[in-house]
Amino acid sequence: MLTGKQRGYLRGLANKIDAIFQIGKGGINDNLTKQVGEALEARELIKVHVLESAEGDVRELCQTLCQGTGAEPVQVIGRRFAIYRPAEEPRIQLPR
């Protein structure tokens, strides 16, 4: 569980990165969940863009993807969201 200070720090980092995944009309499937999990292991913090054609609410899609990957939601703005999961050897040092 992230504290408010940690979430704020991650939001600052997320502002500087581009979305590396898109969720479209196909929604969230096993393949997407697997790829996002691998990206989280490599990067720890990723941003996802939800296309207009996607069915469902952006916040619900974020929660679904977080549950499937074991990640924490960091931020939802418009049709984009950022999620975080520490790697086995964390590279992002969170404030206490």
N, CA, C and O of each residue as an XYZ file, in Angstrom:
384
protein
N       0.838     -1.180      0.000
C       0.000      0.000      0.000
C       0.884      1.243      0.000
O       1.784      1.371      0.829
N       0.630      2.136     -0.910
C       1.415      3.345     -1.039
C       0.866      4.442     -0.134
O      -0.346      4.581      0.028
N       1.778      5.222      0.457
C       1.366      6.372      1.244
C       1.115      7.536      0.286
O       1.456      7.463     -0.895
N       0.524      8.595      0.799
C       0.268      9.766     -0.027
C       1.554     10.393     -0.554
O       1.612     10.847     -1.697
N       2.581     10.413      0.288
C       3.864     10.980     -0.111
C       4.505     10.147     -1.227
O       5.059     10.692     -2.181
N       4.423      8.829     -1.094
C       4.978      7.935     -2.116
C       4.212      8.066     -3.424
O       4.808      8.103     -4.500
N       2.893      8.136     -3.327
C       2.052      8.282     -4.520
C       2.363      9.602     -5.233
O       2.426      9.646     -6.461
N       2.554     10.670     -4.465
C       2.905     11.964     -5.043
C       4.255     11.915     -5.752
O       4.417     12.489     -6.829
N       5.218     11.232     -5.149
C       6.536     11.079     -5.769
C       6.419     10.324     -7.090
O       7.024     10.715     -8.088
N       5.637      9.237     -7.095
C       5.449      8.442     -8.313
C       4.682      9.224     -9.374
O       4.954      9.068    -10.564
N       3.732     10.059     -8.968
C       3.016     10.904     -9.936
C       3.984     11.838    -10.647
O       3.871     12.058    -11.853
N       4.934     12.386     -9.898
C       5.946     13.248    -10.495
C       6.793     12.517    -11.515
O       7.114     13.061    -12.571
N       7.155     11.280    -11.199
C       7.927     10.466    -12.148
C       7.080     10.099    -13.365
O       7.582     10.064    -14.489
N       5.802      9.827    -13.140
C       4.915      9.393    -14.227
C       4.669     10.512    -15.231
O       4.398     10.240    -16.400
N       4.759     11.762    -14.796
C       4.548     12.886    -15.713
C       5.559     12.894    -16.839
O       5.273     13.390    -17.929
N       6.740     12.349    -16.589
C       7.833     12.414    -17.556
C       7.887     11.216    -18.502
O       8.712     11.193    -19.416
N       7.032     10.232    -18.300
C       7.085      9.040    -19.153
C       5.895      9.009    -20.111
O       4.852      9.612    -19.858
N       6.082      8.293    -21.213
C       5.015      8.125    -22.197
C       4.274      6.817    -21.942
O       4.812      5.892    -21.334
N       3.030      6.755    -22.416
C       2.247      5.521    -22.319
C       2.878      4.468    -23.222
O       3.204      4.745    -24.377
N       3.049      3.251    -22.689
C       3.649      2.186    -23.495
C       2.633      1.110    -23.874
O       2.944      0.209    -24.653
N       1.429      1.202    -23.330
C       0.363      0.269    -23.684
C      -0.907      1.041    -23.993
O      -1.129      2.139    -23.483
N      -1.745      0.436    -24.852
C      -3.054      0.998    -25.158
C      -4.101     -0.082    -24.928
O      -3.894     -1.250    -25.255
N      -5.216      0.327    -24.365
C      -6.356     -0.576    -24.201
C      -7.409     -0.108    -25.187
O      -7.856      1.037    -25.128
N      -7.806     -0.992    -26.095
C      -8.787     -0.653    -27.113
C     -10.079     -1.412    -26.920
O     -10.438     -1.781    -25.802
N     -10.777     -1.644    -28.024
C     -12.083     -2.298    -27.934
C     -11.981     -3.741    -27.461
O     -12.969     -4.298    -26.983
N     -10.813     -4.357    -27.581
C     -10.614     -5.724    -27.090
C     -10.573     -5.804    -25.578
O     -10.732     -6.883    -25.008
N     -10.360     -4.670    -24.921
C     -10.321     -4.630    -23.467
C      -9.057     -5.267    -22.912
O      -8.029     -5.339    -23.585
N      -9.155     -5.723    -21.679
C      -8.015     -6.344    -21.004
C      -8.134     -7.855    -21.146
O      -9.120     -8.454    -20.718
N      -7.123     -8.461    -21.750
C      -7.107     -9.911    -21.898
C      -5.857    -10.471    -21.231
O      -5.041     -9.720    -20.697
N      -5.711    -11.788    -21.264
C      -4.579    -12.441    -20.601
C      -3.242    -12.004    -21.182
O      -2.271    -11.824    -20.447
N      -3.191    -11.834    -22.492
C      -1.946    -11.440    -23.149
C      -1.514    -10.042    -22.698
O      -0.342     -9.821    -22.395
N      -2.455     -9.105    -22.655
C      -2.140     -7.751    -22.212
C      -1.671     -7.760    -20.762
O      -0.696     -7.093    -20.416
N      -2.363     -8.514    -19.920
C      -1.995     -8.593    -18.510
C      -0.583     -9.139    -18.351
O       0.189     -8.640    -17.533
N      -0.243    -10.159    -19.126
C       1.098    -10.751    -19.068
C       2.149     -9.740    -19.507
O       3.186     -9.605    -18.858
N       1.891     -9.025    -20.604
C       2.849     -8.044    -21.109
C       3.029     -6.880    -20.128
O       4.147     -6.404    -19.929
N       1.948     -6.429    -19.524
C       2.034     -5.350    -18.540
C       2.832     -5.828    -17.325
O       3.641     -5.075    -16.783
N       2.613     -7.058    -16.900
C       3.374     -7.613    -15.781
C       4.866     -7.649    -16.066
O       5.680     -7.335    -15.197
N       5.224     -8.033    -17.288
C       6.637     -8.061    -17.677
C       7.216     -6.648    -17.723
O       8.354     -6.428    -17.310
N       6.438     -5.697    -18.222
C       6.903     -4.309    -18.282
C       7.081     -3.742    -16.873
O       8.027     -2.997    -16.618
N       6.178     -4.091    -15.964
C       6.304     -3.630    -14.583
C       7.559     -4.200    -13.930
O       8.216     -3.514    -13.146
N       7.892     -5.432    -14.240
C       9.102     -6.038    -13.682
C      10.342     -5.300    -14.187
O      11.315     -5.127    -13.453
N      10.294     -4.870    -15.447
C      11.442     -4.179    -16.038
C      11.504     -2.699    -15.647
O      12.590     -2.163    -15.424
N      10.343     -2.038    -15.562
C      10.328     -0.582    -15.371
C       9.789     -0.126    -14.023
O      10.132      0.965    -13.566
N       8.966     -0.921    -13.384
C       8.300     -0.634    -12.114
C       7.147      0.361    -12.229
O       6.130      0.192    -11.555
N       7.276      1.382    -13.054
C       6.238      2.397    -13.210
C       5.927      2.541    -14.689
O       6.815      2.842    -15.487
N       4.663      2.325    -15.060
C       4.280      2.449    -16.466
C       3.001      3.263    -16.585
O       2.245      3.431    -15.628
N       2.791      3.758    -17.790
C       1.580      4.529    -18.088
C       0.832      3.812    -19.207
O       1.443      3.291    -20.140
N      -0.487      3.791    -19.106
C      -1.352      3.111    -20.068
C      -2.372      4.107    -20.605
O      -2.920      4.915    -19.854
N      -2.620      4.044    -21.904
C      -3.606      4.914    -22.551
C      -4.836      4.082    -22.906
O      -4.713      3.001    -23.483
N      -6.014      4.583    -22.564
C      -7.269      3.905    -22.878
C      -7.893      4.625    -24.075
O      -8.203      5.815    -24.002
N      -8.072      3.900    -25.167
C      -8.631      4.484    -26.382
C     -10.131      4.729    -26.229
O     -10.788      4.134    -25.374
N     -10.653      5.605    -27.064
C     -12.089      5.922    -27.041
C     -12.946      4.688    -27.322
O     -14.073      4.591    -26.837
N     -12.415      3.748    -28.101
C     -13.186      2.561    -28.479
C     -13.275      1.529    -27.358
O     -14.031      0.564    -27.473
N     -12.531      1.711    -26.293
C     -12.531      0.745    -25.183
C     -13.856      0.810    -24.429
O     -14.416      1.881    -24.196
N     -14.328     -0.363    -24.062
C     -15.566     -0.434    -23.283
C     -15.226     -0.392    -21.802
O     -14.293     -1.055    -21.350
N     -15.970      0.372    -21.071
C     -15.760      0.451    -19.631
C     -15.135      1.763    -19.211
O     -14.628      2.527    -20.032
N     -15.182      2.002    -17.923
C     -14.655      3.212    -17.314
C     -13.138      3.090    -17.157
O     -12.626      1.996    -16.919
N     -12.425      4.194    -17.288
C     -10.966      4.180    -17.190
C     -10.529      3.707    -15.805
O      -9.584      2.927    -15.689
N     -11.202      4.168    -14.764
C     -10.839      3.753    -13.395
C     -11.075      2.252    -13.187
O     -10.279      1.581    -12.530
N     -12.154      1.739    -13.741
C     -12.430      0.303    -13.614
C     -11.379     -0.518    -14.352
O     -10.932     -1.552    -13.856
N     -10.981     -0.053    -15.549
C      -9.945     -0.750    -16.302
C      -8.615     -0.725    -15.554
O      -7.881     -1.713    -15.550
N      -8.311      0.399    -14.927
C      -7.094      0.521    -14.130
C      -7.113     -0.486    -12.971
O      -6.125     -1.181    -12.732
N      -8.233     -0.558    -12.260
C      -8.352     -1.496    -11.136
C      -8.227     -2.944    -11.600
O      -7.567     -3.754    -10.950
N      -8.859     -3.264    -12.720
C      -8.799     -4.619    -13.259
C      -7.371     -4.999    -13.608
O      -6.923     -6.100    -13.286
N      -6.654     -4.098    -14.263
C      -5.274     -4.371    -14.643
C      -4.379     -4.472    -13.406
O      -3.468     -5.299    -13.371
N      -4.628     -3.644    -12.401
C      -3.851     -3.713    -11.164
C      -4.073     -5.043    -10.448
O      -3.128     -5.637     -9.927
N      -5.306     -5.503    -10.421
C      -5.596     -6.789     -9.783
C      -4.927     -7.937    -10.524
O      -4.430     -8.874     -9.900
N      -4.910     -7.869    -11.846
C      -4.313     -8.928    -12.649
C      -2.801     -8.982    -12.579
O      -2.203    -10.034    -12.804
N      -2.170     -7.837    -12.263
C      -0.714     -7.780    -12.248
C      -0.125     -7.619    -10.853
O       1.089     -7.723    -10.681
N      -0.958     -7.370     -9.868
C      -0.459     -7.151     -8.511
C       0.142     -5.770     -8.331
O       0.982     -5.567     -7.454
N      -0.281     -4.818     -9.154
C       0.252     -3.458     -9.116
C      -0.639     -2.546     -8.279
O      -1.735     -2.924     -7.866
N      -0.140     -1.342     -8.041
C      -0.893     -0.315     -7.323
C      -1.222      0.827     -8.281
O      -0.351      1.256     -9.037
N      -2.448      1.326     -8.269
C      -2.747      2.497     -9.096
C      -2.045      3.728     -8.519
O      -2.024      3.933     -7.305
N      -1.479      4.532     -9.396
C      -0.790      5.740     -8.966
C      -1.632      6.959     -9.299
O      -1.831      7.837     -8.459
N      -2.132      7.007    -10.548
C      -2.832      8.205    -10.995
C      -3.707      7.873    -12.187
O      -3.319      7.089    -13.053
N      -4.894      8.472    -12.231
C      -5.774      8.386    -13.394
C      -6.099      9.811    -13.808
O      -6.694     10.571    -13.044
N      -5.702     10.168    -15.033
C      -6.014     11.494    -15.571
C      -6.583     11.299    -16.963
O      -5.916     10.766    -17.850
N      -7.810     11.732    -17.146
C      -8.448     11.599    -18.458
C      -8.528     10.144    -18.887
O      -9.163      9.329    -18.218
N      -7.888      9.818    -19.997
C      -7.925      8.461    -20.526
C      -6.588      7.754    -20.349
O      -6.304      6.771    -21.034
N      -5.773      8.251    -19.438
C      -4.481      7.634    -19.149
C      -4.386      7.322    -17.665
O      -4.963      8.017    -16.829
N      -3.648      6.263    -17.354
C      -3.384      5.974    -15.951
C      -1.985      5.409    -15.788
O      -1.419      4.813    -16.704
N      -1.446      5.613    -14.596
C      -0.117      5.120    -14.256
C      -0.269      4.092    -13.142
O      -1.066      4.270    -12.221
N       0.515      3.001    -13.237
C       0.500      1.969    -12.206
C       1.940      1.638    -11.809
O       2.876      1.832    -12.584
N       2.091      1.136    -10.584
C       3.420      0.865    -10.029
C       3.435     -0.494     -9.350
O       2.489     -0.873     -8.659
N       4.515     -1.214     -9.559
C       4.769     -2.454     -8.824
C       6.278     -2.567     -8.653
O       7.009     -2.577     -9.643
N       6.759     -2.653     -7.406
C       8.205     -2.758     -7.217
C       8.736     -4.072     -7.783
O       8.094     -5.117     -7.679
N       9.920     -3.995     -8.384
C      10.573     -5.187     -8.923
C      11.232     -5.949     -7.774
O      11.282     -5.467     -6.643
N      11.732     -7.136     -8.078
C      12.422     -7.909     -7.049
C      13.630     -7.141     -6.518
O      13.939     -7.205     -5.328
N      14.304     -6.424     -7.396
C      15.387     -5.533     -7.019
C      14.958     -4.110     -7.411
O      15.242     -3.666     -8.523
N      14.278     -3.394     -6.507
C      13.699     -2.087     -6.855
C      14.761     -1.077     -7.304
O      15.835     -0.967     -6.714
N      14.419     -0.345     -8.373
C      15.279      0.718     -8.866
C      14.747      2.095     -8.451
O      15.509      3.057     -8.354
N      13.454      2.179     -8.212
C      12.850      3.431     -7.768
C      12.863      3.434     -6.241
O      12.269      2.565     -5.603
N      13.544      4.418     -5.669
C      13.615      4.540     -4.207
C      12.476      5.452     -3.750
O      12.496      6.659     -3.994
N      11.497      4.865     -3.093
C      10.340      5.622     -2.616
C      10.672      6.342     -1.306
O      11.401      5.807     -0.471
N      10.132      7.562     -1.125
C      10.308      8.232      0.168
C       9.529      7.482      1.258
O       8.547      6.797      0.970
N       9.965      7.617      2.472
C       9.317      6.904      3.581
C       8.132      7.646      4.119
O       7.482      7.176      5.053
